[in-house]
Structure formats: C-alpha cells, structure tokens
C-alpha cells in the first residue's frame, strides 16, 4: 500500500493521535506524561495539533511556550537524554508507519531539532 505525504490538518491529527497512543503506552516515557506532567488530553491534544501543523505545514496556528512547559516538567522529573531518544524513536516510527514524502521527512527532522534544542536548554 502506497503512503501519502503529510498535507493537511487531518494528517497531523492522525499522526499526533497515533503518536500519543504509543507514548502513553510506552514503558520508558509514558509515566512522564501520565504521572509527572498529568496531561489533560482534551486540553493537550488540540495544542499538539496546532504545534505540529505549525512545524510541518508552516501554519501559524500554535500559540504557546513549549520550552517553559518542558522546564516545568524537568523541575519535577529530570528529562534525560534517554527519554528524548525514546520519544524520537516513537515519533519517527509513527511518521514512517503513516506517511512518506517531503513533509514526513521534515516532520522527523524538525522533531530531532526541537528535541536537541530542548535537551541543551534543559541541561545547560
């Protein structure tokens, strides 16, 4: 079966929903989302759709401070490199399962860039 590229908000929603399903079930990082950050999924998911739509489709839908959120979580539980590595494995696997193309590759590249910058800022 041929895969399409990421081209719409519906594609972003599909990606983010499947990705978060994996995250929440993950033995390495799931607890950070459920027990440490105690994410309210009804509030969180629309923000994640906006964020990914901004980073992948160059829309200006996201309004927020992702760094502050992660700094606050890091105050409660040190966000180790291994956690970012696992996050990237899950993200890349989800993109690869669902999509193929320029925007799909951009999504993975941007995720790596964001994770790298966050790690530098969290542990400087």
Number of C-alpha atoms within 10 A of each C-alpha: 3 6 11 13 15 25 16 12 17 12 17 22 18 16 21 20 16 17 18 19 11 18 21 15 12 15 10 13 18 18 15 21 16 15 9 13 16 11 13 10 13 8 9 10 16 13 16 18 21 20 21 22 24 16 18 23 18 10 13 11 14 16 10 11 8 11 14 11 11 18 17 12 17 17 10 12 12 14 19 12 14 11 15 17 14 16 22 16 12 18 23 19 14 20 23 16 12 17 19 15 13 12 18 20 18 15 21 20 14 15 19 18 11 15 17 15 12 18 15 11 12 18 12 6
